Amino acid sequence: MDQLEPETEETLAQEARKRKRGCCCGLGCMGMVLLFILMLSSVEPSRESDRQIQCSNNEKQIVLYAMHCYHDVCKSFPPAYTTDENGKPLHSWRVLVLPYLEEYELFKQIRLDEPWDSEYNRQFHDKMPRVYSCPTAWLRTRNTGKTSMTCYMRVVGTGTTTNGTDTVKIDDVKDQMAGIVALVEVYPTVNWMAPVDISPEELVAGIDRKKKQSVGSYHGSGRNVEVNVATLDGSVEFVPEAEVPALAEKVVINTK
């Protein structure tokens, strides 16, 4: 067994100095870790802010470029969906506006005379343009296989911009465009090609976390959720959860 060094005053002083240096190193490392954590905590909100802005820009692009350019060519805003001869929905408006989102090559490949989920058209289910995806939603669902699920829906019903197959023209809304809701965010529960949107009643119900499909957002947390909402003039704002039901008043077009 090794003999222990006598605990002289000098050796005790040396040990004390060693411990002090070790403590300082430890505190220094802990300080670096804490500083790194603080840096991350300040960066993440900034990154989320950037994602919210990108989400807002997505809706603006969909309304201003896609829907308005579609109107310029077809003389009306896109219907919610197309139908077959029996009135069964075939394709969503998201497919119809692809040429105006610089996605003409994708649009050409889709068979519009077949349902969106036909054996042939299924190959495009995972080809969703990025403009249809909220960056925050993509980040939180990327490991779930739901990255082709869209967050952006129109409000479809009587008196809105479309009741399904019928739609409105700019002349029908005139100076109301800044007050008419065109797009809202939802929890991504349907494929981007599916002819599915939400109704005014679902908007009135507000955010319902128990439903598979509801007005909702991945921005914020808990009861501090904010939903991106775009009006027909291309303006976009974040609406707090408590104010979502009141949006139902902004989907009806005043025809007087």
Secondary structure, DSSP 8 states (H G I E B T S, - for coil): --------HHHHHHHHHHHHHHHHHHHHHHHHHHHHHHHHHHHHHHHHHHHHHHHHHHHHHIIIIIIHHHHHHHSS---SEEE-TTS-EEEEHHHHTGGGGT-HHHHHHS-TTS-TTSTTGGGGTT---GGGS-HHHHHHHTTTT-TTB--EE-B-STTSSBSSS-B--HHHHGGGGGGSEEEEEB---SBTTS---B-HHHHHH---TTSSS-B--SSS-TT--EEEEEETTS-EEEEEGGGSGGGGGGSS----
